[in-house]
Amino acid sequence: MSTIRDIFGKSKEKAEETIDNEEKTEQIIDEAAEKAEQEKESLKGIWTRLQLLLSLLKDYFSGEYTHISRGHIVIMLAGIIYFILPIDFAPDFIPGVGYIDDAFVLSVIARQLFSVIEEYETWKDNLVVS
C-alpha cells in the first residue's frame, strides 16, 4: 500500500515536470480551484489556506509575484496536485474521510512554508490597500 509520502513524492515529480509548462500549471490550478469550490463544505478546516496557496500560485505563474523560490513553488504545486488526485491515500469519494489526507498534506505545506506564505499575504494585502 502506498503511503502519503509516496503519493506526495509522485505529486512532487509531476510538479517538477510541469512547472515550466504554463498552460499545464494553469490547468492544474484551475482544476484545484474548481474542486475546492465544489467541496467547500468538506474543506472548511483548510479553506483559507488553500485559497491563499491557489492565489499565490496564480500570481507566481502570471508573473505578478516572483519573490519566492522555485523550490517552494514546486512544493506548493505538488500539494495542489495531490489535492486534485481523486485516488490518493484516502480516496476523495469516501464520505467523511476522503479529504483528511488532502487537508493534512496542505496543512503541512502551509506550516513548513509559513513565513513564505505570510510574506505573500502581506504583499497581497498591500496591493489592495494601494
C-alpha positions in Angstrom: 0.0 0.0 0.0 1.2 3.5 -0.9 1.8 6.0 1.9 1.0 9.7 1.9 4.8 10.3 1.5 4.9 8.0 -1.6 1.9 9.7 -3.2 3.2 13.1 -2.4 6.6 12.2 -3.9 4.8 11.3 -7.1 2.9 14.6 -7.0 6.2 16.4 -6.5 7.7 14.7 -9.5 4.7 15.7 -11.6 5.1 19.3 -10.3 8.8 19.4 -11.3 7.8 18.0 -14.8 5.0 20.6 -15.3 6.4 23.7 -13.6 7.8 25.1 -16.9 4.6 24.4 -18.8 2.5 27.5 -18.2 -0.6 26.0 -19.8 -0.4 22.8 -17.8 0.2 24.5 -14.5 -2.7 26.9 -15.2 -4.9 23.9 -15.9 -3.8 22.2 -12.6 -4.5 25.4 -10.6 -7.9 25.9 -12.3 -8.9 22.3 -11.6 -7.9 22.6 -8.0 -9.9 25.8 -7.6 -13.0 24.2 -9.2 -12.7 21.1 -7.0 -12.2 23.3 -3.9 -15.3 25.3 -4.7 -17.3 22.1 -5.2 -16.1 20.6 -1.9 -16.0 23.8 0.1 -18.0 22.3 3.0 -15.6 19.3 3.3 -12.6 21.7 3.2 -13.7 24.1 6.0 -10.6 23.5 8.0 -8.2 24.4 5.3 -10.3 26.6 3.0 -8.5 29.8 3.7 -5.0 28.3 3.4 -6.0 26.5 0.2 -7.3 29.7 -1.3 -4.1 31.5 -0.3 -2.0 28.8 -1.9 -4.0 28.9 -5.1 -3.8 32.7 -5.2 0.0 32.6 -4.7 0.4 30.1 -7.4 -1.8 32.1 -9.8 0.2 35.3 -9.1 3.5 33.5 -9.5 2.7 31.9 -12.8 1.2 35.1 -14.1 4.5 36.9 -13.2 2.9 39.2 -10.7 4.6 37.7 -7.7 8.1 36.5 -8.1 9.6 36.8 -4.6 9.6 33.1 -3.9 12.0 30.3 -4.8 11.3 27.7 -7.5 11.7 25.0 -4.8 8.9 26.5 -2.7 6.7 26.7 -5.8 7.3 23.1 -6.6 6.3 22.0 -3.1 3.1 24.1 -3.3 2.3 22.8 -6.7 2.9 19.3 -5.6 0.4 19.8 -2.7 -2.2 21.1 -5.2 -1.6 18.1 -7.5 -2.0 15.8 -4.5 -5.3 17.6 -3.7 -6.7 17.1 -7.2 -5.8 13.4 -7.4 -9.1 11.5 -7.0 -7.4 8.4 -5.7 -4.8 9.1 -3.1 -4.2 7.8 0.4 -7.8 8.3 1.4 -9.8 8.4 -1.8 -11.9 11.6 -2.1 -15.1 9.8 -2.8 -15.3 8.3 0.7 -17.7 10.5 2.7 -16.3 12.0 5.9 -12.7 10.9 5.4 -11.9 11.5 1.7 -10.3 14.9 2.3 -8.5 14.2 5.5 -5.2 13.3 3.8 -5.5 16.3 1.5 -6.1 18.6 4.4 -3.1 17.0 6.2 -0.7 17.5 3.2 -1.9 21.1 2.6 -1.6 21.9 6.3 2.0 20.5 6.5 2.9 22.6 3.4 1.3 25.7 4.9 3.2 25.1 8.2 6.6 24.5 6.5 6.3 27.5 4.3 4.5 29.7 6.8 6.9 32.7 6.5 6.9 32.5 2.7 3.1 32.4 2.6 2.8 35.2 5.2 5.2 37.3 3.1 2.9 36.8 0.1 -0.2 37.6 2.1 1.4 40.9 3.2 2.3 41.7 -0.4 -1.2 40.9 -1.5 -2.8 43.0 1.3 -0.6 45.9 0.3 -1.8 45.7 -3.3 -5.4 46.0 -2.1 -4.6 49.0 0.1 -2.6 50.8 -2.6 
